[in-house]
Amino acid sequence: MMDLLGRLSALHRPRLLIRAARIGARDYRRDRHLPRLLGFGNLPKTPLAVLQLIELEQPMDQRRCDGDPGYSLTRHVELMIALMGEAQMLSNNRARNIRNGQQPLLETAQIKPVKCGHITNVEAT
């Protein structure tokens, strides 16, 4: 079992995809970006948003690995931007809780490696 931040750090994606997402994450605005990805309505709390984004990103990455003609690089970058933005918020919240003497919540998830060419990805089980 891994917590969400550990699970995210275990993801292996192409460097160019990560670099593009890092640049985009600088301008990430939860209230503007999340509804486009998760659907409109009430925004989930950060840990739930991270889980939902991971569930959306993993099949997207599998399509990339498979060379699926329906794969959208733009959509994949948008998902990675949101994942990085939400992960930053989760990390900030966790650090604030620790500073305030509160026990951080450890959201857990099992992972298993998935081969994609020469790249090892991580998938939820």
Helices and strands as residue ranges (DSSP letters): E 2-3, H 4-9, H 15-25, H 30-38, H 46-66, H 73-99, E 108-109, E 111-116, E 119-124
